[in-house]
Amino acid sequence: MAHTEKETYGSYPTDAFDNPPSGPVGVHRGRRSLAVRVAPFLMVIVVAALAGLLAWGIASGELNKVPWPWAQQSAQTAQGDQDRQDDAAADDGDDTQADADAQDDAADQGEADGQDTDGAAQPDDATADEQQPESQPEQTVNYNTSVRVINATGVNGYAAQQSGVLQSVGYTSVIAANPSGGALPSVNVVWYQNETDLATAQNIADTLGIATVEQAAGIADPIVVVYIAAQ
């Protein structure tokens, strides 16, 4: 028999494929929300900003100024160590001062007991005087020394006259002379060569009434009397 009817969708019996589930099936996905699509870009921006901020903090040093909890603990520990060192140094200084005070007290006690700081007894004044060298003996007038009397007054025989005065008091070696061309003083003077002649020169000056007594080098005799003017 010839098939004359046209087959349509309704000509077949219904089965499981005629009632598919709602929504996308298999590899097909529905449209995602705006938040889900934007979230990856936001994460990239945030990570990039944090990385740039970290790099800037390291380069500028501002990162070291951040009060990190572990940094504060390290600073407190270092401060505690410094305080302990200062206390130890102060204790050492006190001990040193105490030792110095004790040494000073011992020295004072030693001086009070008549001893020096090394413990050796100090000599008393009498012993110290005995140990001092004896003073030089007083100079005496030497009447035997050579004395030259120079007459620069222009008065004839004045040197011989004054020589006689010295001989009358005991001088045994007196010579009268005239100037020999050397430099003359401005006043009547008694010159002497050495310190040992000072007492003799002073005695001659007193005998002749001359006020000036001077030590001079290069004179011909131990004592030279020069008259510029007659007295």
Protein Blocks (a to p, Z undefined) as FASTA:
>chain_A
ZZfbdcdfklpccdfklmccedjehjbccdddfklmmmmmmmmmmmmmmmmmmmmmmmno
mmmmpccfklmmmmmmmmmmmmmmmmmmmmmmmmmmmmmmmmmmmmmmmmmnopafkopa
cddfklmmmmpccddddddddfkbccddddfeopghklmmmmmmmmmnopabdcddddeh
iacdfbdcdddfblmlmmmmmmmmmmnopabdcddehiabfbdcddfbdZZ
